[in-house]
Amino acid sequence: MTNEKVGSGWFESVPPDDLDAARDVIENGSAEAPNDWPALAVDAGFADDEDDYYDLLHDATVTAAREAVRERERADDQQLVHAIRSMDDADRTANELAERVAEWAGALFDDVRTGVDGAREVAARDPETAAEERVVSLATRVADLAAEAADCRAFVERTAPAVAPNLSRMAGPVLAARLIALAGGLGELAKKPSGTVQVLGAEDALFAHLAGRAPSPKHGVIYTHDYVRNTRPEDRGSAARALAGKLVIAARIDHYAGDLREGIHEELDERMATIRARADS
């Protein structure tokens, strides 16, 4: 830690039992050159001996790391990551359990439909036997999970435009959140090359390609974007590359600046119009 007193260390003016103060100077302090910090700490009365100094330093650095992780997990982009993953988990589980409800309820009731909607209908029935009570209860859980998935989606749609305005405008809130989750965070997404973003979500296909068992994937989750999905198959590779390139730029603007910039969206529209015009030439 920079200090006017020659030879002072990070422990200068820090009580040995104040981990918060120690964490702060470790995170924000600096020194102009290395020094014999354990000996200086003992001379300053901060530590009893060298072993005590390293014990105190260990505790302070662990506290600093723990707080950094906690702050990172509370960041807005991480809330999007948790929300989109929770939405997917709830959707998947609801659909899997809906199949069980349809099979079980079909043996007890007439005219049972499949899927989550069918489970909602079963949940609305009045059970008359112990078996019916159980299947109605299970169907109720399916309906609750589907409702939770819808609530998570609504949270993503409200939150993503504030966290990543350009990415959300370009990809839509749900796909934007999914890309952030696959990358591990908005900052991580902003650092990735466009070729990596293009195939995010297609890791299995990519590994199969690297093992020589499949062709190289042209796209991952960005396939759900209209500019890729609704472009003719022979032009989808070009569309995916163009979209991925602009998505990376959008993520970088969102991470480092945070303001909405219409220019990159117009550039993408123009590029896609050029790609799709090939079908008419």
C-alpha positions in Angstrom: 0.0 0.0 0.0 1.4 3.4 -1.1 2.3 5.4 2.0 4.4 8.4 2.9 6.2 6.3 5.5 9.1 4.5 3.9 8.7 0.7 4.3 5.1 0.7 5.5 3.0 -2.2 4.4 -0.6 -3.1 3.7 -1.0 -3.6 7.5 -0.2 0.0 8.3 -2.9 1.4 10.6 -5.0 -1.8 10.3 -6.0 -3.5 13.5 -5.0 -7.2 13.4 -8.6 -8.3 14.1 -10.3 -6.0 11.5 -10.7 -8.2 8.5 -12.9 -5.7 6.6 -10.2 -3.1 6.8 -7.5 -5.6 5.8 -9.6 -6.7 2.9 -10.0 -3.1 1.7 -6.3 -2.3 1.7 -5.4 -5.6 0.0 -8.0 -4.9 -2.8 -7.1 -1.3 -3.3 -3.6 -0.7 -1.9 -0.2 -0.9 -3.7 3.5 -0.8 -3.0 6.2 0.8 -5.0 8.6 -2.2 -4.4 8.8 -5.5 -2.6 9.9 -5.5 1.0 10.4 -7.7 4.0 6.7 -7.4 5.0 6.7 -10.1 7.7 9.6 -8.5 9.6 8.0 -5.0 9.2 4.7 -6.3 10.4 6.3 -7.8 13.5 8.3 -4.5 14.1 5.1 -2.5 13.8 3.3 -4.7 16.3 0.8 -6.0 13.7 1.9 -9.6 14.2 3.6 -11.6 16.9 5.9 -13.4 14.6 6.3 -14.4 10.9 3.8 -17.3 11.2 1.2 -15.0 12.8 1.7 -12.5 9.9 1.0 -15.2 7.3 -2.0 -16.4 9.2 -3.4 -12.9 9.3 -2.6 -12.3 5.6 -4.3 -15.6 4.7 -7.5 -14.6 6.6 -7.5 -11.2 5.0 -7.0 -12.6 1.4 -9.7 -15.3 1.9 -12.1 -12.6 3.1 -11.3 -10.4 0.1 -11.9 -13.3 -2.3 -15.1 -14.3 -0.6 -16.5 -10.7 -0.8 -15.4 -10.5 -4.4 -17.3 -13.6 -5.3 -20.4 -12.4 -3.4 -20.4 -9.1 -5.2 -19.9 -10.9 -8.5 -22.9 -13.2 -7.8 -25.0 -10.2 -6.9 -24.3 -8.4 -10.2 -27.2 -7.8 -12.5 -25.9 -10.0 -15.3 -25.6 -12.9 -12.9 -29.3 -12.5 -11.9 -30.1 -12.9 -15.5 -28.0 -16.1 -15.6 -29.9 -17.5 -12.6 -33.2 -16.5 -14.1 -32.8 -18.0 -17.5 -31.4 -21.2 -16.1 -34.3 -21.4 -13.6 -36.7 -20.8 -16.5 -35.2 -23.6 -18.5 -35.1 -26.0 -15.5 -38.7 -25.3 -14.6 -39.9 -25.7 -18.2 -38.0 -28.9 -18.7 -39.2 -30.4 -15.4 -42.8 -29.3 -16.0 -42.9 -31.0 -19.4 -41.3 -34.2 -18.1 -43.8 -34.4 -15.2 -46.7 -33.6 -17.5 -45.9 -36.8 -19.4 -46.1 -38.7 -16.2 -49.4 -37.0 -15.3 -50.9 -37.8 -18.7 -49.9 -41.5 -18.4 -51.2 -41.8 -14.8 -54.3 -39.7 -15.2 -55.2 -41.5 -18.4 -55.6 -44.7 -16.4 -58.0 -42.9 -14.0 -60.0 -40.3 -16.0 -61.5 -40.1 -19.4 -60.4 -37.6 -22.1 -57.0 -36.6 -20.6 -54.9 -34.4 -22.8 -51.1 -34.5 -22.9 -48.7 -31.6 -22.1 -48.8 -28.9 -19.5 -52.3 -27.8 -20.6 -53.5 -31.3 -20.0 -51.9 -31.3 -16.5 -53.7 -28.0 -15.7 -57.0 -29.7 -16.6 -56.2 -32.6 -14.3 -55.2 -30.2 -11.5 -58.7 -28.7 -11.7 -60.5 -32.0 -11.1 -62.0 -33.1 -7.7 -60.3 -36.3 -6.7 -62.5 -39.1 -5.3 -59.9 -41.8 -4.5 -56.4 -41.8 -3.0 -54.9 -42.4 -6.4 -56.8 -39.6 -8.0 -55.7 -37.3 -5.1 -52.1 -38.1 -5.8 -52.3 -37.5 -9.6 -54.2 -34.3 -9.1 -51.6 -33.1 -6.6 -48.8 -34.0 -9.1 -50.7 -32.1 -11.9 -50.9 -29.1 -9.5 -47.1 -29.2 -9.1 -46.8 -29.2 -12.9 -49.0 -26.2 -13.2 -47.0 -24.4 -10.5 -43.7 -25.1 -12.3 -45.1 -23.9 -15.6 -46.3 -20.7 -13.9 -42.8 -20.2 -12.3 -41.2 -20.7 -15.7 -43.5 -18.0 -17.1 -42.6 -15.6 -14.2 -38.9 -16.2 -14.7 -39.4 -15.4 -18.4 -41.2 -12.2 -17.5 -38.3 -11.2 -15.1 -35.8 -11.8 -17.9 -37.8 -9.8 -20.4 -37.9 -6.9 -17.9 -34.4 -7.1 -16.7 -32.3 -7.9 -19.8 -32.9 -4.5 -21.6 -31.6 -2.7 -18.6 -28.5 -4.9 -18.1 -27.7 -5.3 -21.8 -29.7 -2.8 -23.9 -28.0 -3.4 -27.3 -27.7 -7.2 -26.9 -31.4 -7.4 -25.9 -32.5 -5.1 -28.8 -30.5 -7.2 -31.2 -31.2 -10.7 -30.0 -34.3 -10.3 -27.9 -34.3 -10.4 -24.1 -34.5 -14.2 -23.8 -31.8 -15.1 -26.3 -29.6 -12.2 -24.9 -29.9 -13.7 -21.4 -29.2 -17.2 -22.8 -26.0 -16.0 -24.5 -24.9 -14.3 -21.3 -25.5 -17.5 -19.3 -23.7 -19.7 -21.8 -20.7 -17.3 -21.7 -20.7 -17.0 -17.9 -21.5 -13.3 -17.7 -21.8 -10.2 -19.8 -18.1 -9.4 -19.4 -17.1 -12.9 -20.5 -19.4 -12.7 -23.5 -17.9 -9.3 -24.5 -14.4 -10.9 -24.5 -15.2 -13.8 -26.7 -14.4 -13.8 -30.5 -17.4 -13.8 -32.8 -16.6 -17.3 -34.0 -17.1 -18.6 -30.4 -20.3 -16.7 -29.9 -21.6 -18.1 -33.2 -21.5 -21.7 -31.9 -22.4 -21.1 -28.2 -24.8 -23.8 -27.2 -23.5 -26.2 -29.9 -20.7 -27.6 -27.8 -21.6 -31.3 -28.4 -21.7 -30.8 -32.1 -18.4 -28.9 -32.0 -16.7 -31.7 -30.0 -18.1 -34.3 -32.4 -16.6 -32.2 -35.3 -13.2 -32.0 -33.6 -13.3 -35.8 -33.1 -14.0 -36.2 -36.8 -17.5 -37.5 -36.4 -19.5 -34.6 -37.7 -19.3 -31.4 -39.9 -18.5 -28.1 -38.2 -21.6 -26.5 -36.7 -22.7 -23.3 -38.3 -24.6 -22.0 -35.3 -25.6 -22.7 -31.7 -28.5 -21.0 -29.9 -28.4 -18.0 -32.2 -30.3 -20.3 -34.6 -33.5 -19.3 -32.8 -33.0 -15.7 -34.1 -35.2 -14.8 -37.0 -32.2 -13.7 -39.0 -30.7 -17.2 -38.9 -33.8 -19.5 -38.6 -35.7 -17.8 -41.4 -32.8 -17.5 -43.8 -32.5 -20.1 -46.5 -30.3 -23.1 -45.5 -27.5 -22.3 -48.0 -27.1 -18.7 -46.6 -27.5 -19.6 -42.9 -23.8 -19.8 -42.3 -23.3 -16.3 -43.6 -26.2 -15.1 -41.6 -24.9 -16.7 -38.4 -21.5 -15.1 -38.9 -22.9 -11.7 -39.5 -25.2 -11.9 -36.5 -22.5 -13.3 -34.2 -20.2 -10.4 -35.2 -22.7 -7.8 -34.3 -23.8 -9.6 -31.1 -20.2 -9.4 -29.8 -20.0 -5.7 -30.6 -23.4 -5.2 -28.8 -22.1 -7.1 -25.8 -18.9 -5.0 -25.7 -20.9 -1.7 -25.9 -23.2 -2.9 -23.1 -20.3 -4.0 -20.9 -18.0 -1.1 -21.3 -20.4 1.8 -22.1 -24.0 0.8 -21.4 -25.7 3.1 -23.8 -28.1 2.1 -26.7 -26.6 2.7 -30.1 -28.9 2.5 -33.1 -26.1 2.4 -35.6 -25.0 -1.2 -35.0 -28.6 -2.4 -35.3 -29.1 -0.6 -38.6 -25.8 -2.1 -39.9 -27.0 -5.6 -39.0 -30.3 -5.0 -40.8 -28.5 -3.8 -43.9 -26.1 -6.8 -43.9 -28.9 -9.3 -43.5 -30.9 -7.6 -46.3 -27.8 -8.1 -48.5 -27.5 -11.8 -47.6 -31.2 -12.5 -48.1 -31.1 -10.7 -51.5 -28.9 -13.5 -52.8 -32.0 -15.7 -53.1 -33.4 -13.2 -55.7 -30.3 -12.9 -57.8 
